[in-house]
């Protein structure tokens, strides 16, 4: 098992009108995927979207969000690195 504390993990999510697009950078490698839009985002949906790419929200150094509905996400609390 890899030592996650040494990994550099970042993600960006675009909450579009019909699709949610995701890109991650893990140790310099970029990966993309998308999912159909399923309603306003919240922490649970962000976790599910990231899990579809085998990424855990708690492992991210940075999460950037954009798109039509990203403003409904909370920016305070445990995930202070949330950027929009």
N, C-alpha and C positions, 0 to 999 in steps of 0.2 A: 504494500500500500504506500502511495506517495505521501510525503510530508506536505500537507496542504498549507502549512504556515509559511513555506518558502515559495509558494506559487503566486503568480501575479494574475489575478482574475478580475476582469471588468466586463460589464454588459451594457448594452443600450437597447431600449425597447421603444418602438414607435407605435402608439395606439392609434391606428388609422380608422377610417370609417368602416371599411369592410374587412380589413385584415390587421393583425398585430404582427409586426416584423421585429425580429430579435437578431442582434449580432453580439457575439462574445469574443473576447480576446483572452485566451488562456495560455500563459507562457509564450506569448507572441503569436500564437496561431489563431486566426479568425475563423469563426463558424457562424453560419446564418440559418435561420428557419423562420417559418411563419405559421400562424394559426388564424382561423376565422375569428372575427370580432364577436365576443360573447357578452357584451355589456360593460358597464363602467368598471374600470380597474380598481382593485383594492389589494391589500397585502396578500390575501389568499390567492387571487388570480395571478398576481405577479409571481408568487412562488410556483404555481402550477405551470405558467408559461415558461419559466426558467427550468423547471424540472423536466419539461419536454426535451430539453437539450442536455439533461444530466448535470445541471448547474443548481447549486443551493444558494439561495439569497444570502444566507449568513456567511458564505465564503467570499462574497464580492468585496473588493476594495472600493469599487465605484459602480454605481448604477445610474446611467443617464436615461432620462425619459423625455419623450416628445410626442407630438400628435394631438389630435382633436380633444381627447379626453384625459390627457395626462395630468391636468390641473386638479382633478378630483383626488389625486393621491396625497396622502399626508407626507410632509417633508420634515417633520420633527420626530423626535424619539430615537429609537435604536439605530435607525438607518440615516444618520446625519450626512452620509456621503451621497444621498439622493440628489441628483442634479437635474434641473430642467431649464 
